[in-house]
């Protein structure tokens, strides 16, 4: 996964493994992060959010946007920015249409979802019901919901180690696990390695 990106979109299904954003193109390639001068000090804030690339304060000026995903995928379509219409206003104040990059990222997620192993219907329904009940409980009895979340984490960790151990024993590669789970290679590798610690 690419680190340091400021993500615009996220799903429960895939979490940060497939977080998405509108990526910036300058001169046909992605520029590095922009930094903000806040005076002296060891920490200099930076961002990769598309709205920061407006050419102000010696920052690069975005020429086009495209969809990007934390998994490393990049959308093929480029969406040029019309600086004649934007003028001198900051990009975060401009009415920039992100529908194109969002649609491209959504299509990418559809491909990831199709390649992933489907959950059995009864299990998917049960997980949905648990999530719904936890949401209600969080509103009515937050401490009980927090306790239940802890119980679920421990159950999930144990089941995950057992399942990962079985996959490792079967010789399934981290690449295959990543595709089947809709996650990154590095996360799949961590899952397989965690089975050794169980």
DACORCOR-V644188 format. One record per pair of residues at least 24 apart in sequence whose C-alpha atoms are under 8 Angstrom apart, sorted by the first residue. I is the first residue (numbers start at 0). J is the second residue. If there is no record, write none. Layout:
# DACORCOR-V644188
I J
I J
This chain:
# DACORCOR-V644188
0 69
0 70
0 71
0 183
0 185
1 69
1 70
1 71
2 69
3 46
3 47
4 46
4 47
4 48
5 46
5 47
5 48
6 48
13 181
13 182
15 69
16 69
16 70
16 181
16 182
16 183
17 68
17 69
17 70
17 108
17 182
18 68
18 69
18 70
19 66
19 67
19 68
19 69
19 104
20 66
20 67
20 68
20 100
20 101
20 104
21 48
21 49
21 64
21 65
21 66
21 67
21 97
21 100
21 101
22 48
22 49
22 64
22 65
22 66
22 67
23 49
23 52
23 61
23 62
23 63
23 64
23 65
24 61
24 62
24 63
24 64
24 65
25 59
25 60
25 61
25 62
25 63
26 62
30 59
33 58
33 59
34 58
50 89
50 90
50 91
51 89
51 90
51 91
52 90
53 89
53 90
55 89
64 100
65 99
65 100
66 99
66 100
66 101
66 103
66 104
67 100
67 104
68 104
70 182
70 183
74 100
74 103
74 104
76 100
76 103
111 178
111 181
112 181
114 178
114 179
114 181
115 178
115 179
115 180
115 181
116 179
116 180
157 197
159 190
159 194
160 190
160 191
160 193
160 194
160 197
161 194
161 197
163 190
163 191
163 193
163 194
164 191
164 194
164 195
166 191
167 191
167 194
